[in-house]
Structures are given as structure tokens and as C-alpha cells.
């Protein structure tokens, strides 16, 4: 069992890259911030009131 844990740890440490993880997290936060900014901009730029006129009744 000790050999299995040793190999597992070695494989993890060989394939896990801190730099790639940090870049991935940074890009994820950047994308979330961009989505949030677009939503806020979209909400602030839309018309607040809508005028609606009914011309005639709909008949079945």
C-alpha cells in the first residue's frame, strides 16, 4: 500500500503545475467579471418603462 501511495503522490506532483492552476483561476475570474460587467451594462442601458397600446381585441 505504501508503494501505491508513493506512486500516486509522484504522479500527482509530476502532472500538477501551480503556474497553470493560477493562470486558469485568473482567467476564470476575468471571465466572470466580464460576464458581470456585461449584465450590469445591459441592465443600465435598457429602457425602464414600456408604452403599450392595444389596437383591437383578438377573436377566436
CHARMM-style PDB file with segment names, atoms N, HN, CA, C and O in Angstrom:
ATOM      1  N   UNK     1       0.828  -1.199   0.000  1.00  0.00      PROA
ATOM      2  CA  UNK     1       0.000   0.000   0.000  1.00  0.00      PROA
ATOM      3  C   UNK     1       0.871   1.260   0.000  1.00  0.00      PROA
ATOM      4  O   UNK     1       0.516   2.281  -0.590  1.00  0.00      PROA
ATOM      5  N   UNK     2       2.009   1.162   0.672  1.00  0.00      PROA
ATOM      6  HN  UNK     2       2.297   0.333   1.151  1.00  0.00      PROA
ATOM      7  CA  UNK     2       2.905   2.312   0.738  1.00  0.00      PROA
ATOM      8  C   UNK     2       3.456   2.657  -0.645  1.00  0.00      PROA
ATOM      9  O   UNK     2       3.652   3.829  -0.967  1.00  0.00      PROA
ATOM     10  N   UNK     3       3.703   1.633  -1.457  1.00  0.00      PROA
ATOM     11  HN  UNK     3       3.544   0.681  -1.196  1.00  0.00      PROA
ATOM     12  CA  UNK     3       4.209   1.869  -2.814  1.00  0.00      PROA
ATOM     13  C   UNK     3       3.151   2.542  -3.684  1.00  0.00      PROA
ATOM     14  O   UNK     3       3.465   3.402  -4.507  1.00  0.00      PROA
ATOM     15  N   UNK     4       1.894   2.143  -3.492  1.00  0.00      PROA
ATOM     16  HN  UNK     4       1.639   1.445  -2.823  1.00  0.00      PROA
ATOM     17  CA  UNK     4       0.797   2.750  -4.266  1.00  0.00      PROA
ATOM     18  C   UNK     4       0.684   4.234  -3.933  1.00  0.00      PROA
ATOM     19  O   UNK     4       0.544   5.064  -4.831  1.00  0.00      PROA
ATOM     20  N   UNK     5       0.743   4.567  -2.656  1.00  0.00      PROA
ATOM     21  HN  UNK     5       0.856   3.893  -1.927  1.00  0.00      PROA
ATOM     22  CA  UNK     5       0.665   5.973  -2.258  1.00  0.00      PROA
ATOM     23  C   UNK     5       1.866   6.766  -2.760  1.00  0.00      PROA
ATOM     24  O   UNK     5       1.739   7.929  -3.144  1.00  0.00      PROA
ATOM     25  N   UNK     6       3.019   6.131  -2.753  1.00  0.00      PROA
ATOM     26  HN  UNK     6       3.121   5.187  -2.441  1.00  0.00      PROA
ATOM     27  CA  UNK     6       4.221   6.797  -3.243  1.00  0.00      PROA
ATOM     28  C   UNK     6       4.120   7.091  -4.739  1.00  0.00      PROA
ATOM     29  O   UNK     6       4.457   8.190  -5.178  1.00  0.00      PROA
ATOM     30  N   UNK     7       3.665   6.130  -5.511  1.00  0.00      PROA
ATOM     31  HN  UNK     7       3.391   5.237  -5.154  1.00  0.00      PROA
ATOM     32  CA  UNK     7       3.497   6.328  -6.958  1.00  0.00      PROA
ATOM     33  C   UNK     7       2.409   7.352  -7.231  1.00  0.00      PROA
ATOM     34  O   UNK     7       2.555   8.193  -8.118  1.00  0.00      PROA
ATOM     35  N   UNK     8       1.320   7.289  -6.478  1.00  0.00      PROA
ATOM     36  HN  UNK     8       1.201   6.605  -5.758  1.00  0.00      PROA
ATOM     37  CA  UNK     8       0.228   8.250  -6.650  1.00  0.00      PROA
ATOM     38  C   UNK     8       0.707   9.671  -6.377  1.00  0.00      PROA
ATOM     39  O   UNK     8       0.397  10.592  -7.133  1.00  0.00      PROA
ATOM     40  N   UNK     9       1.455   9.845  -5.304  1.00  0.00      PROA
ATOM     41  HN  UNK     9       1.706   9.097  -4.690  1.00  0.00      PROA
ATOM     42  CA  UNK     9       1.985  11.173  -4.968  1.00  0.00      PROA
ATOM     43  C   UNK     9       2.942  11.662  -6.057  1.00  0.00      PROA
ATOM     44  O   UNK     9       2.900  12.829  -6.447  1.00  0.00      PROA
ATOM     45  N   UNK    10       3.810  10.758  -6.550  1.00  0.00      PROA
ATOM     46  HN  UNK    10       3.845   9.810  -6.234  1.00  0.00      PROA
ATOM     47  CA  UNK    10       4.777  11.135  -7.578  1.00  0.00      PROA
ATOM     48  C   UNK    10       4.067  11.550  -8.865  1.00  0.00      PROA
ATOM     49  O   UNK    10       4.448  12.540  -9.489  1.00  0.00      PROA
ATOM     50  N   UNK    11       3.039  10.802  -9.266  1.00  0.00      PROA
ATOM     51  HN  UNK    11       2.729   9.998  -8.759  1.00  0.00      PROA
ATOM     52  CA  UNK    11       2.280  11.134 -10.480  1.00  0.00      PROA
ATOM     53  C   UNK    11       1.559  12.471 -10.326  1.00  0.00      PROA
ATOM     54  O   UNK    11       1.535  13.285 -11.249  1.00  0.00      PROA
ATOM     55  N   UNK    12       0.976  12.685  -9.155  1.00  0.00      PROA
ATOM     56  HN  UNK    12       0.996  12.024  -8.405  1.00  0.00      PROA
ATOM     57  CA  UNK    12       0.272  13.945  -8.935  1.00  0.00      PROA
ATOM     58  C   UNK    12       1.237  15.125  -8.999  1.00  0.00      PROA
ATOM     59  O   UNK    12       0.957  16.118  -9.670  1.00  0.00      PROA
ATOM     60  N   UNK    13       2.352  15.024  -8.317  1.00  0.00      PROA
ATOM     61  HN  UNK    13       2.579  14.217  -7.772  1.00  0.00      PROA
ATOM     62  CA  UNK    13       3.317  16.117  -8.299  1.00  0.00      PROA
ATOM     63  C   UNK    13       3.955  16.344  -9.662  1.00  0.00      PROA
ATOM     64  O   UNK    13       4.355  17.463  -9.981  1.00  0.00      PROA
ATOM     65  N   UNK    14       4.053  15.293 -10.464  1.00  0.00      PROA
ATOM     66  HN  UNK    14       3.728  14.383 -10.205  1.00  0.00      PROA
ATOM     67  CA  UNK    14       4.619  15.444 -11.808  1.00  0.00      PROA
ATOM     68  C   UNK    14       3.658  16.165 -12.742  1.00  0.00      PROA
ATOM     69  O   UNK    14       4.084  16.961 -13.580  1.00  0.00      PROA
ATOM     70  N   UNK    15       2.358  15.890 -12.602  1.00  0.00      PROA
ATOM     71  HN  UNK    15       2.012  15.244 -11.921  1.00  0.00      PROA
ATOM     72  CA  UNK    15       1.367  16.444 -13.529  1.00  0.00      PROA
ATOM     73  C   UNK    15       0.729  17.736 -13.039  1.00  0.00      PROA
ATOM     74  O   UNK    15       0.159  18.473 -13.844  1.00  0.00      PROA
ATOM     75  N   UNK    16       0.803  18.030 -11.773  1.00  0.00      PROA
ATOM     76  HN  UNK    16       1.266  17.431 -11.119  1.00  0.00      PROA
ATOM     77  CA  UNK    16       0.169  19.228 -11.215  1.00  0.00      PROA
ATOM     78  C   UNK    16       1.127  20.400 -11.349  1.00  0.00      PROA
ATOM     79  O   UNK    16       2.248  20.355 -10.842  1.00  0.00      PROA
ATOM     80  N   UNK    17       0.686  21.448 -12.028  1.00  0.00      PROA
ATOM     81  HN  UNK    17      -0.225  21.485 -12.439  1.00  0.00      PROA
ATOM     82  CA  UNK    17       1.529  22.620 -12.264  1.00  0.00      PROA
ATOM     83  C   UNK    17       0.872  23.836 -11.622  1.00  0.00      PROA
ATOM     84  O   UNK    17      -0.226  24.235 -12.012  1.00  0.00      PROA
ATOM     85  N   UNK    18       1.546  24.421 -10.641  1.00  0.00      PROA
ATOM     86  HN  UNK    18       2.438  24.097 -10.325  1.00  0.00      PROA
ATOM     87  CA  UNK    18       0.999  25.579  -9.930  1.00  0.00      PROA
ATOM     88  C   UNK    18       0.768  26.753 -10.867  1.00  0.00      PROA
ATOM     89  O   UNK    18      -0.247  27.442 -10.763  1.00  0.00      PROA
ATOM     90  N   UNK    19       1.689  26.982 -11.769  1.00  0.00      PROA
ATOM     91  HN  UNK    19       2.513  26.422 -11.853  1.00  0.00      PROA
ATOM     92  CA  UNK    19       1.567  28.120 -12.684  1.00  0.00      PROA
ATOM     93  C   UNK    19       0.311  27.987 -13.555  1.00  0.00      PROA
ATOM     94  O   UNK    19      -0.421  28.959 -13.740  1.00  0.00      PROA
ATOM     95  N   UNK    20       0.066  26.803 -14.079  1.00  0.00      PROA
ATOM     96  HN  UNK    20       0.661  26.013 -13.928  1.00  0.00      PROA
ATOM     97  CA  UNK    20      -1.120  26.582 -14.902  1.00  0.00      PROA
ATOM     98  C   UNK    20      -2.397  26.748 -14.086  1.00  0.00      PROA
ATOM     99  O   UNK    20      -3.379  27.307 -14.575  1.00  0.00      PROA
ATOM    100  N   UNK    21      -2.390  26.268 -12.850  1.00  0.00      PROA
ATOM    101  HN  UNK    21      -1.593  25.814 -12.452  1.00  0.00      PROA
ATOM    102  CA  UNK    21      -3.562  26.418 -11.983  1.00  0.00      PROA
ATOM    103  C   UNK    21      -3.863  27.886 -11.717  1.00  0.00      PROA
ATOM    104  O   UNK    21      -5.014  28.312 -11.814  1.00  0.00      PROA
ATOM    105  N   UNK    22      -2.841  28.659 -11.383  1.00  0.00      PROA
ATOM    106  HN  UNK    22      -1.906  28.313 -11.304  1.00  0.00      PROA
ATOM    107  CA  UNK    22      -3.043  30.076 -11.092  1.00  0.00      PROA
ATOM    108  C   UNK    22      -3.509  30.843 -12.324  1.00  0.00      PROA
ATOM    109  O   UNK    22      -4.371  31.716 -12.222  1.00  0.00      PROA
ATOM    110  N   UNK    23      -2.950  30.527 -13.478  1.00  0.00      PROA
ATOM    111  HN  UNK    23      -2.249  29.818 -13.561  1.00  0.00      PROA
ATOM    112  CA  UNK    23      -3.397  31.178 -14.716  1.00  0.00      PROA
ATOM    113  C   UNK    23      -4.848  30.808 -15.001  1.00  0.00      PROA
ATOM    114  O   UNK    23      -5.631  31.662 -15.417  1.00  0.00      PROA
ATOM    115  N   UNK    24      -5.214  29.553 -14.784  1.00  0.00      PROA
ATOM    116  HN  UNK    24      -4.578  28.860 -14.446  1.00  0.00      PROA
ATOM    117  CA  UNK    24      -6.599  29.116 -15.002  1.00  0.00      PROA
ATOM    118  C   UNK    24      -7.570  29.833 -14.086  1.00  0.00      PROA
ATOM    119  O   UNK    24      -8.630  30.272 -14.530  1.00  0.00      PROA
ATOM    120  N   UNK    25      -7.219  29.960 -12.796  1.00  0.00      PROA
ATOM    121  HN  UNK    25      -6.357  29.603 -12.435  1.00  0.00      PROA
ATOM    122  CA  UNK    25      -8.088  30.668 -11.856  1.00  0.00      PROA
ATOM    123  C   UNK    25      -8.209  32.143 -12.223  1.00  0.00      PROA
ATOM    124  O   UNK    25      -9.292  32.721 -12.133  1.00  0.00      PROA
ATOM    125  N   UNK    26      -7.104  32.747 -12.636  1.00  0.00      PROA
ATOM    126  HN  UNK    26      -6.224  32.277 -12.709  1.00  0.00      PROA
ATOM    127  CA  UNK    26      -7.139  34.154 -13.027  1.00  0.00      PROA
ATOM    128  C   UNK    26      -8.038  34.363 -14.248  1.00  0.00      PROA
ATOM    129  O   UNK    26      -8.830  35.304 -14.286  1.00  0.00      PROA
ATOM    130  N   UNK    27      -7.913  33.492 -15.232  1.00  0.00      PROA
ATOM    131  HN  UNK    27      -7.269  32.727 -15.201  1.00  0.00      PROA
ATOM    132  CA  UNK    27      -8.764  33.607 -16.421  1.00  0.00      PROA
ATOM    133  C   UNK    27     -10.235  33.380 -16.073  1.00  0.00      PROA
ATOM    134  O   UNK    27     -11.111  34.052 -16.616  1.00  0.00      PROA
ATOM    135  N   UNK    28     -10.504  32.446 -15.181  1.00  0.00      PROA
ATOM    136  HN  UNK    28      -9.791  31.899 -14.741  1.00  0.00      PROA
ATOM    137  CA  UNK    28     -11.879  32.186 -14.770  1.00  0.00      PROA
ATOM    138  C   UNK    28     -12.474  33.423 -14.090  1.00  0.00      PROA
ATOM    139  O   UNK    28     -13.607  33.808 -14.379  1.00  0.00      PROA
ATOM    140  N   UNK    29     -11.711  34.041 -13.189  1.00  0.00      PROA
ATOM    141  HN  UNK    29     -10.791  33.728 -12.954  1.00  0.00      PROA
ATOM    142  CA  UNK    29     -12.189  35.259 -12.530  1.00  0.00      PROA
ATOM    143  C   UNK    29     -12.381  36.394 -13.526  1.00  0.00      PROA
ATOM    144  O   UNK    29     -13.327  37.172 -13.404  1.00  0.00      PROA
ATOM    145  N   UNK    30     -11.500  36.493 -14.500  1.00  0.00      PROA
ATOM    146  HN  UNK    30     -10.732  35.860 -14.599  1.00  0.00      PROA
ATOM    147  CA  UNK    30     -11.621  37.523 -15.534  1.00  0.00      PROA
ATOM    148  C   UNK    30     -12.885  37.326 -16.370  1.00  0.00      PROA
ATOM    149  O   UNK    30     -13.572  38.295 -16.694  1.00  0.00      PROA
ATOM    150  N   UNK    31     -13.188  36.094 -16.714  1.00  0.00      PROA
ATOM    151  HN  UNK    31     -12.630  35.307 -16.451  1.00  0.00      PROA
ATOM    152  CA  UNK    31     -14.400  35.801 -17.487  1.00  0.00      PROA
ATOM    153  C   UNK    31     -15.645  36.100 -16.663  1.00  0.00      PROA
ATOM    154  O   UNK    31     -16.597  36.686 -17.177  1.00  0.00      PROA
ATOM    155  N   UNK    32     -15.652  35.702 -15.377  1.00  0.00      PROA
ATOM    156  HN  UNK    32     -14.878  35.226 -14.960  1.00  0.00      PROA
ATOM    157  CA  UNK    32     -16.793  36.008 -14.511  1.00  0.00      PROA
ATOM    158  C   UNK    32     -16.996  37.512 -14.382  1.00  0.00      PROA
ATOM    159  O   UNK    32     -18.130  37.991 -14.417  1.00  0.00      PROA
ATOM    160  N   UNK    33     -15.909  38.257 -14.234  1.00  0.00      PROA
ATOM    161  HN  UNK    33     -14.988  37.869 -14.205  1.00  0.00      PROA
ATOM    162  CA  UNK    33     -16.004  39.712 -14.123  1.00  0.00      PROA
ATOM    163  C   UNK    33     -16.552  40.317 -15.412  1.00  0.00      PROA
ATOM    164  O   UNK    33     -17.355  41.249 -15.361  1.00  0.00      PROA
ATOM    165  N   UNK    34     -16.135  39.808 -16.557  1.00  0.00      PROA
ATOM    166  HN  UNK    34     -15.482  39.051 -16.599  1.00  0.00      PROA
ATOM    167  CA  UNK    34     -16.634  40.312 -17.830  1.00  0.00      PROA
ATOM    168  C   UNK    34     -18.123  40.022 -17.988  1.00  0.00      PROA
ATOM    169  O   UNK    34     -18.871  40.881 -18.457  1.00  0.00      PROA
ATOM    170  N   UNK    35     -18.559  38.837 -17.607  1.00  0.00      PROA
ATOM    171  HN  UNK    35     -17.952  38.139 -17.226  1.00  0.00      PROA
ATOM    172  CA  UNK    35     -19.987  38.495 -17.684  1.00  0.00      PROA
ATOM    173  C   UNK    35     -20.793  39.407 -16.766  1.00  0.00      PROA
ATOM    174  O   UNK    35     -21.847  39.910 -17.156  1.00  0.00      PROA
ATOM    175  N   UNK    36     -20.303  39.619 -15.553  1.00  0.00      PROA
ATOM    176  HN  UNK    36     -19.447  39.211 -15.236  1.00  0.00      PROA
ATOM    177  CA  UNK    36     -20.986  40.502 -14.606  1.00  0.00      PROA
ATOM    178  C   UNK    36     -21.056  41.931 -15.145  1.00  0.00      PROA
ATOM    179  O   UNK    36     -22.094  42.583 -15.030  1.00  0.00      PROA
ATOM    180  N   UNK    37     -19.968  42.420 -15.730  1.00  0.00      PROA
ATOM    181  HN  UNK    37     -19.125  41.891 -15.823  1.00  0.00      PROA
ATOM    182  CA  UNK    37     -19.947  43.779 -16.275  1.00  0.00      PROA
ATOM    183  C   UNK    37     -20.926  43.924 -17.435  1.00  0.00      PROA
ATOM    184  O   UNK    37     -21.609  44.942 -17.543  1.00  0.00      PROA
ATOM    185  N   UNK    38     -21.001  42.922 -18.298  1.00  0.00      PROA
ATOM    186  HN  UNK    38     -20.447  42.095 -18.211  1.00  0.00      PROA
ATOM    187  CA  UNK    38     -21.937  42.979 -19.427  1.00  0.00      PROA
ATOM    188  C   UNK    38     -23.372  42.968 -18.922  1.00  0.00      PROA
ATOM    189  O   UNK    38     -24.216  43.683 -19.462  1.00  0.00      PROA
ATOM    190  N   UNK    39     -23.666  42.177 -17.901  1.00  0.00      PROA
ATOM    191  HN  UNK    39     -22.980  41.596 -17.462  1.00  0.00      PROA
ATOM    192  CA  UNK    39     -25.018  42.147 -17.342  1.00  0.00      PROA
ATOM    193  C   UNK    39     -25.384  43.491 -16.728  1.00  0.00      PROA
ATOM    194  O   UNK    39     -26.495  43.983 -16.928  1.00  0.00      PROA
ATOM    195  N   UNK    40     -24.464  44.083 -15.987  1.00  0.00      PROA
ATOM    196  HN  UNK    40     -23.562  43.683 -15.824  1.00  0.00      PROA
ATOM    197  CA  UNK    40     -24.741  45.382 -15.375  1.00  0.00      PROA
ATOM    198  C   UNK    40     -24.931  46.452 -16.444  1.00  0.00      PROA
ATOM    199  O   UNK    40     -25.824  47.292 -16.329  1.00  0.00      PROA
ATOM    200  N   UNK    41     -24.102  46.427 -17.476  1.00  0.00      PROA
ATOM    201  HN  UNK    41     -23.376  45.745 -17.569  1.00  0.00      PROA
ATOM    202  CA  UNK    41     -24.230  47.395 -18.560  1.00  0.00      PROA
ATOM    203  C   UNK    41     -25.547  47.196 -19.299  1.00  0.00      PROA
ATOM    204  O   UNK    41     -26.203  48.171 -19.666  1.00  0.00      PROA
ATOM    205  N   UNK    42     -25.936  45.954 -19.519  1.00  0.00      PROA
ATOM    206  HN  UNK    42     -25.403  45.162 -19.221  1.00  0.00      PROA
ATOM    207  CA  UNK    42     -27.179  45.657 -20.221  1.00  0.00      PROA
ATOM    208  C   UNK    42     -28.391  46.133 -19.416  1.00  0.00      PROA
ATOM    209  O   UNK    42     -29.336  46.679 -19.986  1.00  0.00      PROA
ATOM    210  N   UNK    43     -28.370  45.931 -18.108  1.00  0.00      PROA
ATOM    211  HN  UNK    43     -27.602  45.487 -17.645  1.00  0.00      PROA
ATOM    212  CA  UNK    43     -29.484  46.364 -17.274  1.00  0.00      PROA
ATOM    213  C   UNK    43     -29.579  47.876 -17.196  1.00  0.00      PROA
ATOM    214  O   UNK    43     -30.680  48.423 -17.140  1.00  0.00      PROA
ATOM    215  N   UNK    44     -28.453  48.554 -17.192  1.00  0.00      PROA
ATOM    216  HN  UNK    44     -27.558  48.110 -17.238  1.00  0.00      PROA
ATOM    217  CA  UNK    44     -28.491  50.012 -17.069  1.00  0.00      PROA
ATOM    218  C   UNK    44     -28.826  50.695 -18.393  1.00  0.00      PROA
ATOM    219  O   UNK    44     -29.269  51.844 -18.400  1.00  0.00      PROA
ATOM    220  N   UNK    45     -28.620  50.004 -19.506  1.00  0.00      PROA
ATOM    221  HN  UNK    45     -28.260  49.071 -19.500  1.00  0.00      PROA
ATOM    222  CA  UNK    45     -28.861  50.649 -20.789  1.00  0.00      PROA
ATOM    223  C   UNK    45     -30.221  50.304 -21.391  1.00  0.00      PROA
ATOM    224  O   UNK    45     -30.566  50.834 -22.447  1.00  0.00      PROA
ATOM    225  N   UNK    46     -30.998  49.439 -20.754  1.00  0.00      PROA
ATOM    226  HN  UNK    46     -30.717  49.009 -19.896  1.00  0.00      PROA
ATOM    227  CA  UNK    46     -32.306  49.095 -21.296  1.00  0.00      PROA
ATOM    228  C   UNK    46     -33.336  50.129 -20.865  1.00  0.00      PROA
ATOM    229  O   UNK    46     -33.151  50.838 -19.876  1.00  0.00      PROA
ATOM    230  N   UNK    47     -34.408  50.201 -21.614  1.00  0.00      PROA
ATOM    231  HN  UNK    47     -34.559  49.625 -22.417  1.00  0.00      PROA
ATOM    232  CA  UNK    47     -35.480  51.145 -21.322  1.00  0.00      PROA
ATOM    233  C   UNK    47     -36.214  50.693 -20.065  1.00  0.00      PROA
ATOM    234  O   UNK    47     -36.522  49.511 -19.914  1.00  0.00      PROA
ATOM    235  N   UNK    48     -36.493  51.623 -19.170  1.00  0.00      PROA
ATOM    236  HN  UNK    48     -36.243  52.584 -19.292  1.00  0.00      PROA
ATOM    237  CA  UNK    48     -37.125  51.281 -17.893  1.00  0.00      PROA
ATOM    238  C   UNK    48     -38.646  51.131 -18.013  1.00  0.00      PROA
ATOM    239  O   UNK    48     -39.225  50.263 -17.360  1.00  0.00      PROA
ATOM    240  N   UNK    49     -39.293  51.945 -18.821  1.00  0.00      PROA
ATOM    241  HN  UNK    49     -38.823  52.650 -19.352  1.00  0.00      PROA
ATOM    242  CA  UNK    49     -40.751  51.862 -18.975  1.00  0.00      PROA
ATOM    243  C   UNK    49     -41.082  51.506 -20.423  1.00  0.00      PROA
ATOM    244  O   UNK    49     -40.371  51.875 -21.357  1.00  0.00      PROA
ATOM    245  N   UNK    50     -42.166  50.790 -20.570  1.00  0.00      PROA
ATOM    246  HN  UNK    50     -42.744  50.490 -19.811  1.00  0.00      PROA
ATOM    247  CA  UNK    50     -42.606  50.370 -21.890  1.00  0.00      PROA
ATOM    248  C   UNK    50     -44.022  50.878 -22.094  1.00  0.00      PROA
ATOM    249  O   UNK    50     -44.888  50.647 -21.250  1.00  0.00      PROA
ATOM    250  N   UNK    51     -44.270  51.563 -23.197  1.00  0.00      PROA
ATOM    251  HN  UNK    51     -43.566  51.750 -23.882  1.00  0.00      PROA
ATOM    252  CA  UNK    51     -45.618  52.014 -23.548  1.00  0.00      PROA
ATOM    253  C   UNK    51     -46.264  50.947 -24.423  1.00  0.00      PROA
ATOM    254  O   UNK    51     -45.668  50.481 -25.394  1.00  0.00      PROA
ATOM    255  N   UNK    52     -47.489  50.568 -24.069  1.00  0.00      PROA
ATOM    256  HN  UNK    52     -47.973  50.947 -23.280  1.00  0.00      PROA
ATOM    257  CA  UNK    52     -48.168  49.506 -24.787  1.00  0.00      PROA
ATOM    258  C   UNK    52     -49.555  50.000 -25.174  1.00  0.00      PROA
ATOM    259  O   UNK    52     -50.284  50.554 -24.352  1.00  0.00      PROA
ATOM    260  N   UNK    53     -49.907  49.792 -26.436  1.00  0.00      PROA
ATOM    261  HN  UNK    53     -49.315  49.342 -27.105  1.00  0.00      PROA
ATOM    262  CA  UNK    53     -51.227  50.183 -26.913  1.00  0.00      PROA
ATOM    263  C   UNK    53     -51.922  48.960 -27.498  1.00  0.00      PROA
ATOM    264  O   UNK    53     -51.327  48.194 -28.255  1.00  0.00      PROA
ATOM    265  N   UNK    54     -53.208  48.788 -27.128  1.00  0.00      PROA
ATOM    266  HN  UNK    54     -53.692  49.410 -26.513  1.00  0.00      PROA
ATOM    267  CA  UNK    54     -53.997  47.689 -27.670  1.00  0.00      PROA
ATOM    268  C   UNK    54     -54.866  48.260 -28.770  1.00  0.00      PROA
ATOM    269  O   UNK    54     -55.664  49.164 -28.523  1.00  0.00      PROA
ATOM    270  N   UNK    55     -54.721  47.745 -29.983  1.00  0.00      PROA
ATOM    271  HN  UNK    55     -54.073  47.011 -30.183  1.00  0.00      PROA
ATOM    272  CA  UNK    55     -55.447  48.284 -31.124  1.00  0.00      PROA
ATOM    273  C   UNK    55     -56.827  47.647 -31.251  1.00  0.00      PROA
ATOM    274  O   UNK    55     -57.811  48.353 -31.471  1.00  0.00      PROA
ATOM    275  N   UNK    56     -56.911  46.368 -31.119  1.00  0.00      PROA
ATOM    276  HN  UNK    56     -56.112  45.795 -30.941  1.00  0.00      PROA
ATOM    277  CA  UNK    56     -58.208  45.703 -31.217  1.00  0.00      PROA
ATOM    278  C   UNK    56     -58.176  44.399 -30.410  1.00  0.00      PROA
ATOM    279  O   UNK    56     -57.118  43.925 -29.997  1.00  0.00      PROA
ATOM    280  N   UNK    57     -59.353  43.850 -30.206  1.00  0.00      PROA
ATOM    281  HN  UNK    57     -60.213  44.235 -30.542  1.00  0.00      PROA
ATOM    282  CA  UNK    57     -59.435  42.602 -29.450  1.00  0.00      PROA
ATOM    283  C   UNK    57     -59.097  41.432 -30.361  1.00  0.00      PROA
ATOM    284  O   UNK    57     -59.321  41.480 -31.570  1.00  0.00      PROA
ATOM    285  N   UNK    58     -58.555  40.384 -29.759  1.00  0.00      PROA
ATOM    286  HN  UNK    58     -58.374  40.345 -28.776  1.00  0.00      PROA
ATOM    287  CA  UNK    58     -58.251  39.171 -30.519  1.00  0.00      PROA
ATOM    288  C   UNK    58     -59.460  38.262 -30.419  1.00  0.00      PROA
ATOM    289  O   UNK    58     -59.952  38.006 -29.320  1.00  0.00      PROA
ATOM    290  N   UNK    59     -59.950  37.768 -31.556  1.00  0.00      PROA
ATOM    291  HN  UNK    59     -59.551  37.976 -32.449  1.00  0.00      PROA
ATOM    292  CA  UNK    59     -61.119  36.898 -31.567  1.00  0.00      PROA
ATOM    293  C   UNK    59     -60.698  35.483 -31.967  1.00  0.00      PROA
ATOM    294  O   UNK    59     -59.841  35.288 -32.828  1.00  0.00      PROA
ATOM    295  N   UNK    60     -61.315  34.522 -31.326  1.00  0.00      PROA
ATOM    296  HN  UNK    60     -62.011  34.681 -30.626  1.00  0.00      PROA
ATOM    297  CA  UNK    60     -61.005  33.112 -31.633  1.00  0.00      PROA
ATOM    298  C   UNK    60     -61.805  32.621 -32.791  1.00  0.00      PROA
ATOM    299  OT1 UNK    60     -61.673  31.462 -33.185  1.00  0.00      PROA
TER     300      UNK     60
END
